[in-house]
Amino acid sequence: MHSRIAGTGGYLPAQVLTNAELARRIDTSDEWVRSRTGICERRIAAPDEQTSDLALAAAHLALASAGIAAADVDLIVVATTTPDMIFPSTACILQAKLGVRNGPAFDVQAVCSGFVYALALADLMVKSGTAKNALVVGAEIYSRILDWNDRGTCVLFGDGAGAVVLVPAMAPGILSAHLHADGHYREILCVPGTVANGAVSGKPFLHMDGGTVFKFAVKVLAEVAQEALAANRLPASAIDWLIPHQANVRIMDATMKKLGLPRERMITTVDKHANTSAASIPLALDVAVRDGRIGAGHHVMLAGVGGGFTWGSVLIRW
Ligand code: UT7
């Protein structure tokens, strides 16, 4: 038994925030953000939108493209670092908003690698026969955990959600998943706050050592892609599309270079979406599936990296 992706969906909030608009509020410029990151604009969730609302919109589109009714979903995994609340999980809230009550629903917290982690888990559950129609979502509202006066971080992130439906298949589908973590790097990218005794303790805003994160990301994205290639006995040239975590186009370009792949085989949405953490990979996947770049038989490599530190890859034969 194997699993395959039967449908994809993506949702971006309506409000567009451009670099030029940011430059009117803080000491930055469109030129700086574009040249250092490749980001031109990002989306910002409306005050009454929750992460589960973004997830719901993406989920409906993924289910429609898979031709599967919400009532038939028997597993929901939501990757998010910005849940609606401490508990219940955003996956349970999504389940209720979908109007269904079958099977398990839970969140995965692996920051920007969250979707790759969630997909790897859902793959195991579908392959084992535990689930037949798995909804796997990456959804985030980073705009609410950013210090909008910190130009070193606030220009980098955006809000959005991406989803896939995973179903059983006779042939893969998902060829392999490789996941890693090293908690010794937990302080280079974190939101070091929590809620305790009725108050926020610590700083509830994203903190990042950008340079260290940059170097770490380039190293492990290439390594984890190479690990997947070796496990599947494939050369790098077999990758039709690399979908790396969309944080900074310079990190993505450096990863392609390390793998010896031309830039044309990389899916890039960071220019329009910025870094949407766990949503970035499924959003980029959805764009490339819908515009027809990803087609039957293509090898698609998803490679995530994020806070924790966590990193991982999922190799798919489409
Ligand atoms: O999901 C993973 C999450 N994060 C990432 O992947 C981000 C990884 N890191 C990066 O993408 C890059 O390190 C950054 C984009 C954050 C920074 O780029 P950089 O080329 O490493 O710039 P830098 O940190 O070396 O900063 C260069 C200068 C500094 O000024 P001084 O000290 O040289 O005078 C910064 O203060 O740029 C300044 N700077 C800015 N200037 C204008 C930092 N942020 C901004 C800004 N606008 N928004």
Residues whose N, C-alpha, C, O or C-beta is under 5 A from the ligand:
A	BS01	UT7	D27 T28 S29 W32 R36 T37 C112 R151 G152 V155 G210 G211 V213 F214 A247 N248 V305 G306
